[in-house]
Amino acid sequence: MYMSRKIDKFLSDWKAEPDRKPLIVKGSRQVGKTESIKHFAEKTTKA
């Protein structure tokens, strides 16, 4: 089960921006950074 986080909207906005720069995600340990990125990738990419 995925728990939504504040970063979810930021990731969507980042992807929609045409001249976006590489994304660096920083934060405390064990807050869901990797899980958020994985969930975003599954949601926005084609298999």
N, C-alpha and C positions, 0 to 999 in steps of 0.2 A: 504494500500500500504506500502510495506516495503522498507526502505531506507538503502542500504548497508552501513556498517561501517567498520572501520579499524579492529575491533575485530573479524570480520567474518573469516578471514584467520587464525588468532591465534587460534580460536576455532577448526577449521578443523585440524590444525597441532597438537593441544593438543589431540584431539580424536584419531588421527592416531598413536600417540606415545604409544608403548606397555607398558612401565613402568611409565605411567603418574600418577601424584599426584592429590589430590582433587583440584578443581578449585575454586579460590576466585576471584570474580570480584569486583574491587573497582573503584570508580570514582566520578565525580561531579554528582549533582542531575540533573535529567531530560535530560540525554544525550542518553538514549536508552539502558541501560544495561539489564534491564528485557526483553525488546522487542527483543534484540539480542539473549538472551538465549532461549526465547520461540521459536523464528524463527529457531534457530539452532536445538532445540529439535524436532520440527515438521519435519524438513528436514532430520534428521538423524535417527529417531526411527520409528519402525513399529507400526501401530495402532492395 
